[in-house]
Amino acid sequence: MSTEAEPQTFPADWDFTRVIKGQIVEPELAAEEVDDIAPGMVETVPARTPVLRQTASAAMVVASVTGKAAGLTARAVFPPIKWFAVGAAATSVLGWRYVRAHDHQEVLGGMSSGTDWAKVERTRKSRWKILGWSAAAVAALDLAGWWALVKYGELAALDWSWAVIPGIEAAAAAALVTAYGRYRLQNPGIGPGQVLADEDQDDGEEPYPLALCVSSEQVEDCVGRALAWENIGTRHVNVLGRHAWGWEVDVTLKGSKVAKVNEKADDLDSHFDVKRGGTLIDPDPQRSAHLALRLVTANPFANMPRPQVHAPNSLDISDPHNFGLCMDGSPLDLILEGLRILAIGVSGAAKTTGVLRDLAEVITACHNAIALDLDPVKDGLREFEGVMAAPPIRGNKACEKWLEYLVKMAKGRNAVRNRLNMGDTWIATREHPAIFPFVDEFIYLSDKAKKLFIELLRLAKQSGIFPVAAGQDATSDSMGDAIADSFTLRIMLAARHADIPLVLGSGAIAAGYRPDRLVPAQNKDVKNDAGQSYIKGPGLDRPLLYGWNEHSRDGIKRAVADRVAAGRPWFDRDTLASAGLLHLADGGSERVLGAAQVVADAVAAMANEGVDRMKTEKLVEALADCDPDAYGDLSADDLKVLLKEAGAGSPVQLGRLDGEQNPRGYKLESLTVLS
């Protein structure tokens, strides 16, 4: 088969901005061939050693020859006998079912009432009458034939002439019965009451797998059949192109809506026999009955090149940067400046290791941007520790504290922006960098933290603070409010069906956005559709799949080491002064950054007190005395959570202490190991 490509053809009225460029690949046919032949199956017949390989005597030679002759005779005679026997048996069964009206009983669904019995009885009598009249007609024809042979054929009336016509009829009947028996043997799946095998009843409308298609005409027929099977009428079905990942087909509907095609997407996957989610739909916004159908037979991003990490401080947030690839082959380039980003995906969809890691890799390589890593329950972007503007911020208490800081910065930056004559929006420089707070597992933030984040999202548009949020769902209960529209870039990886209209808009499902049909990774070896997403944002308004770059954790760690050595920008003093947070500039920012810092501070507090163990409540008081700003609002429960996150576990029994029999708290030796 040749893979020589022929020019791509399109309908005259097709919108060329909505077509993925490709080529139609046709098989090369011989000159005498006129039809495309689908790939067949080659049956391999193993070589068998003859029973008689050698002959040792004349007697063995005679036995061999006569046995072979007898075998040939048996092989020539036996099959027709078997065919006739099978045909006669099947005809008898079918005849019995006919006269007993079994087919009528099956249509009625059984004999559940007297009315059903009456209907079947009438059918039986009617059929016996038909058989009787048919037998009488055959007898009359036989008699007429016998008379003609006697009168015109000069045969004796009482000789064998009477058997000529019946004999011909019997021979014809035997031949038909034999042929029918052979047919049934060739179709072993046919039922006793079934006249024809299912495959012989194809009326040209039954769907068949896309893998059988080797030409554009066959693909058009395959698509037309599948849609017709689902009662979706079409006016035109034309192949637009063939790609490494599958086929792109132009469809004009007749008497149906694009929404119905969308509803039947799972069924179409089955008809085409492609992977779940392999039928993609791209409606034409200018024509309600027009759409592009993309049939994905291979991973569009299987051959994506490994991304390279960027040199320290070599990028600018106002320039476009590559984050992956679109299924049409175009790069996924984004300008980060001004973007407020929301990423939604279930567990295994690659939110953190895909989308957030890609964004953080670029942002921490920009000379005019800083980032923060907040996560209330998990470990977030720990691999970027050292190049973020602060150590990892973990736990709800630390997240609340830093979101309060960011809200103050957003408010304070309005005054700074006006004083520095930046104009309507913040101009990011190394001295006054943009701030990108990453909030992973957003839905687990406390109510207070969610309110602070929403306030930040609504205040920060002009102040150069661009929040990035990620979570597993997008309901208003989970997010604290219906705020998805406040994000300028919305990314949906494998997600729930109910979240699509909340994130991408009420008409997104009908428009072909189906992240609910993406399959998350099962484990590190079975990745499925992890890292693939639908995106809505500036210049991104089509339901195409986008694959995100896949940075390795080791590669990120090496890049982080280089960036730490080169130095990174930090919060500008103008912002801190305007927000009343100048104490952060003197190292105070590290006093409230989460579990790791709390352990170090707890060790210092015990050392100051000169004790080797301390009750939980007493340790909270000691921390507050050391740093009221950081620990003034810390409760004993908050401290337990932070120390547990750091690996200290739950409070242990301390023995007799401060007049108490056996209070619970922490020992210096166990905390020192962690610090």
N, C-alpha and C positions, 0 to 999 in steps of 0.2 A: 504493500500500500504506500502510495506517495503522500508526502505532507506538503506538496507544493501549494502555496497559498494563491488564492485568486483575489482580485480587488473586492473590497468591502462595499456592499450596496445598501442603500437606505431608502425608505419611503420619501417621496418628494416633500411632504409636509412635516417631516420629523424635526424636532428641536435638537440641533446638533450639540448644544451645550449639555444635553442630558444623555449622551452616548459615551460609553467607554470604547476608546479606539481599539480595534482588534482586526483580525483577519479570519475569513472563513477558510477552513481547511477541508478540501475535498479529496476523496480517494481517487487514485489514477486507475481508470478502467481500460481494459483492452478494447480494441476497435470493434470487436464483434459483440461486446457486452452492451446491453441496453438498460439493465436494471441493476440497482445497488443490491448487493447481497450482504446481509448482516453476518457478522462473525459466527462461525459454527463451532461445533465441538468435535475434536478428533478423538476417535476411540482407538486405543492401542490394543491390538490382539497379540498376546504373548505367544512366542513360538512353543510348540508342544512336541515333545519327542515321540515319534511313532511307536505304537505298541510293539510292532515287530520290526526291530532294527536290522536284525541279521537272520539269515536262515541257515540252519546247520544240516538240512537234509532235503531231499526231494519232497518228502511228505509235508514238511513245513512250507515249502514253496506252494504246493497244491492248496494247503489250508489257507495260506495267505491270499492266493488268487481267488479262490471260491468265496472266502469270507468277504473280500473287498467287493466282489460282484454282488453278493447278497446284500451287503451294506448299501451299495448304490441303488439297488432295486428298492430296498426298504425306504431309503431316504427319498426316492422319487415318488413312491406310492403313499407313504404314511401321512405326509402333511396335508394333502387334499382330503384324506379321510378324516383327519383331525379337524380341519376347517369345516367340513360338512357337519361333523358331529356337534361342534361348538355352535355353528349357525343354526342347526335344527333345534338344539336345546334353547338357544336364545329366542328363536322365532316362536317356539312353543310357549315360553314364559311370557313374551310380549303379547302373543295371541290370547293367552289365558287372562292377562291383565286387561286386555281390550274388552273381551266379552263380559268380564266381571266388573268392568268400569272402575278399576282401581285408580286410574288417573282422575276420575271424577271425584272419588272419595278423598283423594289428596287435596284437590282444589277446595273441597268443602271443609277440610281440616279435621276429618273424622266423622263418625256417625253418632252425633250427639242427640238427635231428635227423630221423631217419626217423619217429619218433613224431609229430613236428609235421606232416610231410607226410601221414601217415595220417589225422590228425585233420581236416586241411583237406580231404582227398579225401572223407572221409565227409560233411563239411558240404556240399561241392559236389554230391554225388549226392543228398543230402537235398533241397537247394534245387531241383535239376532236377525231382525228383519232385513237389515242391509246385507248380512252374510247370506241369508236365504235367497234374496233376489239376485245377489252376485253369483251364487252357485247355479241358479236356474239360467241366468244369462250365459254362463260359461258352457253349461250343458247344451243350450240351444245353439251356440256357436259351434260346438263340437259336432252336433248333429248336422248342421248346415255344411260344415266342412267335409264330413263323411259322405254326405249326399253328393257334393261337388266332385269328390274323388271318384265316386262310382259312376256318375253321369258323364263327367268330362275327362276323367283320368283313366277310364276303361279298366277299373279295378273291380274285382268280384265283390258283391255286396256282403257276402257272408264269409269272406276271407279275412286276412289280417289288416285290411284297409281301415277297419273301425279303430285300430290302435294307433294309426299314424298321428292324428292330431293330439290325442291325449299324451302320446309319447314325447312329442315335441314340447308340449307344455310342461311335462314332468322334467325333461332335461333342462329346460330353461329355468324352472323353479329350483332344481338341484344346483345349477350353476350359480344362481343368485344367492341361495342359502350358503353355498360354499364360500363365495366372495364375501358375504356378510360375516361368516365365521372368521375368515382371515382378518377382516377389518377389526373385529372385536379382540382377536388375539394381539393385534398390533397396538391396541389401546387398552392395556390391562386395568386402567383406572376407571373404565366405564362401568356404571352400575347395572344390575340385572334388569331394572325397569327403564333404563336409559337407551334410547334408540341411537343417538349420535354422541360421540365424545365432545366434551366442552370446547376443545380447541377447534373443532370442525364447525362450530356454530358462530365463529367470529364474524360479526356483521360489519367490520370496518370501524367500530367505535370503541372497542375495548382498549383500555390503556395498556401500555407496555413500558418496560424500564428504559430510561434514557441511555443506559450503557449499550443497548443494542443499536443505537444510532451511529452511523458512520458518515452521514452527510447532512447538510443543512435541510434538505427536503424531508429527511426522516425525522429530524428534530422538530420541524414544523408540524408534521403529522402527529408526533408523540405529544407535543404540547396541546394541539387541537383536540386530540382524543381525551387527554386528562381533564381539560377544562369542560368538555362536553359531558364527560362522565359525572361531573359535579353540577350539571345543569347550568353551566356558564357559557352562554352563547358568544361566538366570536365572528367578526367580519373578516379580519385579516390576522394571520400569524406569519411573521417574517423573521428569519434569523438575521440579527445585526452583526454578530461576530462570534468568534470562538477564541477563548483565552486559555491560559494555562490552568486556570481555576474552574473553567466550565464554559457555559454558553450564555449569550445575551440575546433575548428574543423580544421583538416588538409585537405587541398585541393590541388590537382594537376590538373592544367588546361590542356585543349586540344584545340588547335587552338585559344587561347585567351591569352591576356596579363594581368598581375597584374594591370597595369594602368587602364584597362577597368573595372575591379572590383572596383577600387577606384572611377572611374567616376560614377559608378552606386550605390555608397554607400547609397545615400538618397533613391533611389528606393528600395534597399534591406531592409532598415529600415522599409519601408512600407510593403513589402512582409512578413517580419518576425513579423511585428506589435510590434516593440520595440521602445523605445524612440529615438528621433532624435539624431544621433551620436552614436547609440548603436551598429552599425556594425563596428568593428575595424579590420584593416588589417595589417598583419606583414609579408612582403615578405621575402623569403629565399634568401640572397645575393649570395649563391652558385648555386641556381637553379632558372632560370627566370620564370618557370611555377609553382613554388611551393610557397605556402603561408599558414600562419595560420590565420584563421578567428575567431575572438572573438565576440560573440554575448552577449551583456551586457543587462541583464534583471533587474538588481538591482544595486544600488549605491555601487561600490566597496569599498567605504570609509565610509559607513554608521556606522560601528562599530569601527572606529578608537578611541583609548583611548585619553582622554584629556591629552595634554602635560604638563609636570611639568617645572616650571621655575628653572633656575640653581642658585646655590649659588654664591655670589659675588666673582669675581676673581678666580673662580674654574676651568676655562677651558683654553685650549691652542689652538691657531689657527692651529697648525700643527697636531692636533688630529682629527679623524673623529667625527662628531656630527650629531645627527639625526634631520631631518627637516620634516619628514612625512613618507609616506608609498607608495610603488608601488602596482599596482593592482595584481601583482603576490604574494603579501604577504611579500616581502622582504622590509627591511627598506630603506628609502632614507637617506643615510649617505654621508656627504660631508666633505672634508678637505678644509677649507677656505683659507689657505695659498696659494697664487699664483693665486687665482680665480679673474677674472674680470667678473662681472655678469651683464647680460642684461635680464630684464623681460618685456615682451610685453603682453598687454591684454586690451581689451576694458573696458569701465566703467562697474563696477559690476563683474569683473572677479576675484577680490580679490588680486590685485597687492600689495596694501599698507597694508591692514589688514591681508593678508595672507603671501605672499613671503617676502616682506620687513620687516614686523614685526617679522617673524621667524628668519630672518638673523640678525636683530638688537638685538633680545633677546640673541642670542648666542654670538655675537661679544662683546656686552657690559658686558658679563659675563666672557670674556677672560682677563687674567692678562697681556697679551702682545699685546693688540689691543685697538685702540681708533676709534671712529666713529664721523662723522659729518652729520648733517641733513640739506640738501639744498632742497628748493622747491620754484620755482619762482612764483607760482600762488595759491597754496593751503596750507594746514596746515601740510603736510608731516607726520613725526613720532613724533608729539608733545608729545605723551605719554612717550617718552624717555627723555624728557627735564630734565636735571640734571645729566645724566650719559653720555651724548655726550661730546665731547671735547670742545664744544662751545654751547651757547644757539641756538635755532632754527634760521637758516639762511633763511630769507624770502625776496622775491622780487628780481628782476633781478640785481639791483645794488649791493646788498649784495652778491648774487651768483657770480657775476663777480669778486668782490673783493676777495672772498675766493678761487675761482678757480685760480686767479693770485697767491695767496699765495701758493696753492698746487703745481702749476707748478714750482715755485721757490724752494719749498721743494724737489720736485722730482729731479731737477737738482742738488741741493746742496747735496742731500743724496748720490749721486755717489761718491763724494769726501769723505764723512764721511764713507761710506762702505769700501772704499779702505784703509782709515787711520786706521780703527778699525779691518782690516784684516778679514772681514766677508766672503770673497770669491766672487763668481759670483752674488749671490743674497743676499738681505737684510735678516739678522737673527733677528727675532722679539723677544724682551725681554721686561720686564716691564720698563726698563730704556730707551729702544729704540723701542717703540711699532710700529706695523704695523698700517697703517691708512686706514680706509674704509669710503670714502665719499659717502653718499647716495644722489643721485640726482633723486628725484621723479618728475614726469611730465616733463621729459627731453625735450620734443618737444616744451615746452613753454619758454625755455631759449632764451635769446636774441642771435643774431648772434655772438656777441663778446663772450658771455659765452659758446656757442657751440664750437667755435674755441678753446677756452681755455680748455674745457673738452676733445676735441679730442687730443689736444697736450698732456694733462695729461695722457690720455689713452695710448698713444704711447711712452711716456717717463717713465712711472711708473713701468714697468714690473720688473726691477731689484732693485727698490728703496723701496720696501715694502709699496707702496701705491696702493690699489686695489679698483678702482672705481666700484660702483654699480649704474646702471641706470635703470629707469623704465619709460615707456610711453605707450600711447595708439596705436601708429603705428610706423612703422620702415622704412618709405620711406627716401630716401637720403635728400629730402627737409625738412622733419621733424627733422632728426637727424643731419643735417648739412653736412653729407658725408655718403658714404656707408661703415660704420664702424662695422657692426654686426660681421664680421669675426674676429675682434680684441678682442672680448669677449671670454673668455675660457669656460664660462658656459652660455648657452642661454636657457631661459625659456619662453615658450609660453602658456599663459592661453587662455581663450576664446578670439579669435582674428580674424582679417580679413583674407580672403583667400589670398589676394595679398601680405600680409606680410610674409607668410610662407617661400617662397624661399629667401626672403631678410634676414631672421633671421636664418633659419635652413639649407639653401642651396638649390640649384636649383633642386635637385632630391628628396627633402624631401616629397613632396606631393605624388609622386609615391611610395615612401618608406613607406607610411602609416601614416605620421605625419599630422593629420587633426584637429588642434586646432580651425579651422573655424567652426567645427561641434559641438564644446562645446557651451553650452548655459549659458550666464552670469546670475547672480542673478537678480531677478525681484525686490525684496525688502528684508528686513531682515528676513522675514518668508519664502519666496520662493527663496531658494538659488540656485536651479538648479545645474549647474556644477561649481559654484564658488569655487575657491581653487584647481581645478583640472588642470593639465598641462601636456604638453610634454616637455621633457628636452633633450638637447644635451650637452655633456661635457665629461670630463675624465671618462671612464668606462660606460657612458650612451649613447648607440647608438642604442636603439630599440624603436619603436613607441608604448611604453606602457604608460598608464596613471599613473601620480603620484599625490597623494593628499598631500597637505601641512598641517602642524600642525595648529590648530586654537587656538591661545592664546586669552584670553579675555582681554579687555582693563583694567579692574580692577586688574586682575592678574599681568599685566605688571606694573601697577602703584605701587603695593605692592613690586614687585621685584626692581623697580627703587629706592624706598625709602631705601631698604636694601643696595643696591649698593652705593648709595650716602653716607650712613653712614659708609660703609666700605672703601670708597675712591677709586678713579679710576686713572689710569695712564693718563699722558698728553703729549703734544709734548715735545720731548727731546730737550735740549738746544743745543746739537751738530747740530741737523737739523736746528733749528731756526737761529743759528749763521751762518751756512754755507749758508742759504737762505737770510741772511740779514734781519731777522724778529725777532730779539731779543726783540724788543719793545713789542711783543705779550706776552712774558714771564712775563712782568710786569703788565699785566691786559689790555694791549692795545687791545687784541683780542675781548674784550667785547665792544669795541667802534664802531664796524661796523657790528654788528650781525643781524640787521634787525629792524622791526617795533617797537618792545617792547623797545629796547635800545634807538631808536630815540626819542620816547616819553619822556623817562627819561631825555635825553640830552636836549630836547626842553624846558622842565620844568626848568632845571638848567640854561639854557641860558636866559630865561625870568627873573628868579630870580636874576641872575647876573646883568641884565640890570635894575632891579627894576621896571618892567612894568607888567601889568596884561593882555596884549594883544599885538600881534605883527603881522605885515603884513607878508605874506608868504615869499616874497623875502628878507625881513629884517631878518626873522628867519633863512633862509639859510645862510646868511652872519654871523649871530651870532654863528651858529653851526660850521661853518668853522673856525671862530676865536678861538673857544674853542678847537677844535681838527682838525687841518688841514689834518692830515693823513687819518682820517676817513671820513671827510666831505668836503675835498677840491674840489672834483669833483662832489659833489651833486648839482643837479639842482632843481629849484622850482617844476618842474613836478615830479621829483623823490621823493621829500619830500612829496608831496601830496599823491602819491601812498603808501608810507610807513606809513604815518599817517592814511590813510584810512584803510589799512590792520590792524592797531592797534585798530581800532574802533572809531577814532576821526571824521570820516566822511570827507566831503569836506570843504574847507575854508568857513567861514561865514562872513557876513558884520560886520565890527568892529565899525561903526560910524565914527565921525570925528577923524582923527589920523594923526599926523605929517604933518599937512597942507592939507591933502587930505580929500575929502568930505566923502567918505564911502568905503575905501579899504577893500579887503577880506584878511582874515588871520585866526589866531587861538587865542582862549582865554585861559588864564592860568588855570582857574577853570575847564574847560572841559578836559584839558590835565592832570591835577593833579588827576582827578578821575581815569584815565586810568593807571597812572604810578604806 
